[in-house]
Amino acid sequence: MQITYEFIHLISFEETLNKEQCKILELPFPCEDNWKEVVLNKDILKNDANRLMLLKGKLALKAQEQILKNYNMVLEFNNIKTTNKTTSKEVKETSQNTTQIDEDEEHIRIYCDGACSGNPGLAGSGLAIYSNERNPVLLHGDFVENGTNNIAELNALYQALIIAKQTSSKNIITIYSDSKYSIDCITTWAYGWKAKGWTKKGGEIKNLELIKKTHELYERIKDLIEIKHVKGHAGIEGNELADRMAVTAIKEQTTNYEMYSYDKIEEVLNLTSY
């Protein structure tokens, strides 16, 4: 993939990068003032893009190293081979020999969910990302100290859209949410509100700024994805895992999204749910 200003915004924290992010991008650390111009339009591998997003934040060096270790563990667990740093031309020429994933057949499924302890109260979001039948990558984050369940659900959907946008897949990416509110806000109601200058009869549009940015992203990639409603707490694995991650975000007060390391899915399903 090619680095854009939007991707730079996704990976940077307080306008800079940490040590491991600089290493991935082959930049000196600390970052020089012009680092954004240096990396703009640079070609990077998808796995490196994922690493850069997971490393976002002001993290201790040991924490950065642990995130990379966890990510490599997930790749190994899912039998995904990584390539060495190459040019984009080399990636195209060697991709068939360096990965066990057939991108033409790969189907990405993203389950997203929000949780809230009290409404309003402590809120968090979680995701479970599946690639074909492999065990999912689990993420938790977007902790909000004074949030609502709807905010948590919208945050989860927004993050799912970001991941979908950054994922290379020739097939439609499916996003599942158990919140009809968040789905309807983004895929239906937003069009009417936008036509009326982001207003509606009968009062204010709650969570307007979050809805606007999520709808804008949805509009940009809607031809590449589908969003489906799924019944919550009905024993659907992806939904249950996303739920546990949302609760984990609250318990650990995870602001930036972090990967959850696990050995067996059953261990995650046995975690507390609200």
N, C-alpha and C positions, 0 to 999 in steps of 0.2 A: 504494500500500500504506500501511498504518497502522503507525507505529512502536510497537513493544512493548518490554518490558523485555529480552526475549531478544535483540531486534535491537540494542538499546543495548549489551548485553554483547558482541555480535559486532563492533561498530565501534569501541568505546572501548579505549584502551590506558592502563593505570595510572589508570583512572577519569576520563580526560579525552579530549579530541579535539584534533587538530592544526588548523592555520590553515585549510587548504582544506576540511576537514570542517565547521568552524564556518561557513565561507562558504556551503556548500551548505545548511546548516540555518538560515542567517540568524541566527546567534548571534554575540555579541561574542567576540573572542579577546584574551587567554586566557578559557577558559570560566568562567562564574560558578558558584558552589557549587550552585545549583539548576538547572543546565542539563538534567539528566535529566528533572525534572518539567516543564520548559518544552517539551521535544520529545516527551514521551510522548503517544501517540495522534495525533501530527501526521501528516497525509497527505503522502506524498512520491511522486514518480514512480519507476517501476522502475529507470530508468537512474541516477537519483540514489542509490537504494539500493545499486546495484552499485558506484557510485563511492565511496560511504562505506565499503563493505567493503574495496575495493581500497586505500583510503588508510589503513587501520588501521595504527597504529604510530607510533613516535617517529621521524619522517622529516624530513630537511632540506627546506626550502621548495622547492628545485630538484627534489628527488626527488618531492615531492607534485605539482609542476607537470608533471613528466615522466609520472607515472602517468596523470594526466588527459589529457595529450596522447596517450598510447598508447591509452587507452580510446576517445577520440574518433576516433582513427585506425581502430580496429576497427569502430566503428559506421559510419564512412564507407565502409570497405572492404566491409562487408556490406550497404550500402545501407539502413541503419536511420536514419531521421530522428529527431531528438530534439525535444521540445516545450519551450517556455519554462515557467518556474515558474507553476503555476496552482493553483486549488483543486481538490479531488477532483471536485467537480461539473463544473467546466470540463473536466477530463480526460475524463470520461465523454462529454461532449457533443462534444468535438473529436477524440477518439482516432482515428476512422475517417479523418480528413483529415490526420493528422500522422504516420502511420507506414505503411510499406509491408508490414508483417507482418500477416497475418490471424490474430489470436490463436486463432480457432476451429479453424484448420487447422494451427497451428504444432505441431511435434513436437520436444521437447527431448530430446536424448540426451547423457548424461554418461558418459564413460569415465574410470575412476579406476584408479590403479596405485601401487604402492610399490616402492622399491628400497633395497637395503642393501649397503654395501661392507664385507664381513665380516658374520658373523651370530653373535653381536652385532657391531655396528660402526656406522659412520655411516649414518643412514637418512633418507629423504626421500620425499615424496609428490607426485604430479602428476595433473592432470586436463585432459581435452579436452572442451569443451562445444560441442555442435553445436545449431544452430537450423535445422531443415529441411536444405537442401543448402548452406547458407552455410559459409564457412571457419570452423573452430572457434576459440573463445577458449581460450587455453592458460594454465594456472596451475601454479605450483610453490611448495612450502612445506612446513611441518611438519618442518623439519630436526631430527633428534634425534641428539645426539652419541654416545649409547650405546644404540642401538635394535636392533630385529630386523626381519626382513622382514615378520613378521606384524603388528608394531606399525605399520610403514609402510603396509601394506595396509589396516589398520583405520582409520588416520588419513585415508587417501584416501577410503575409503567414508564416513566421518563427514562429511568436507567436502562430498562429493557430496550427501549427504542435506541438509546445511545449504543448499546452493545450490538444491536441488529445493524445499525449503520456502519459500525466498524468491522463487521464480520464479512469475510469474503465467501459468498455462497451464490451459486447460480440458481438455486432453488428458492422458493418462497420460504421465508423465516416465519414461524408461527409463534405468536406471543399469547400466553394464556393468563387471564386475570379473573379472580372471583368477585371483582368489584364492577358491577354494572354502572355505578356512578362514574368511575374513572373512564371506563370505555365509552359511555355515552357522551361525557363531557368532551372528549377528544375527537371522537369519530362522527358525532351527530350534532350535539347542541352547539358546539363551538362555531359552526358555520352560520347559524342564525344570529348568535351573539356578535360575531365579527361583522356581519352585514349591517348591524345596528350600532356600530362603533363600540363594540364590547359592552353592551348594556342589555338589560332584559326588563320586561315588565314585572312589577311586584317587588323590586328591591335589588340589592347588590348581587354580583356574581362572586360567591365566596371562592377563595384560592385563585383569583383571577390571573395573577402573574405566572403562577405555576401552570395553570391551564393554557395560557397563551404560548409559553415556550414549549410545552409538550405538544400542543396542536401544531405549532410551526414545524417541529421536527417530524411529526407524523406526516404532515403534508409533503415534506421533502422525500420521504422514503416509502410512502404508502403503497406504491406499486411493487415494492420488494418484500412486503410483509403482509401478514393477516393477523388480526387480533380477535381472539375468541374468548367468550365467557365460559368459565368452568365453575361448577358448584364447589363452594368452599367446605372444608372439613367433611369431605365425603369419601375419604380414603384414596383419593387420586395422588399418587406418589409425588409428582412434581409440585403440585399445590401444597401438599403437606410439608415438603422440604422447604419451599419458599416461606411458608408460615413460620417454621422453626427458625429460619434465618432472620426473619423480621423480629421475632422475640429475642433472638441473640443480639441483634443490633441494639435493642433497648437495654438488655442486661449489661452489655459491655460498652454501651454508649459510643457505638462506632459511628463516627461522622463520615469519614471517607470509606468507600467500599473496601472490604477486606475479604480474602478468600478463607473459607472454613475448611480446615484439614480434617479428614475422617478416613477410617478404614472400611467400615461397613455402613451401608445406608440405614440399617436397622438402628444403629447407634444414634443417628441424627433424628430419626422418627421418634425415638424414645425421649427426646428432649421435651421440655415443657412447652405447652401451647396454651394460649389464652382462650 
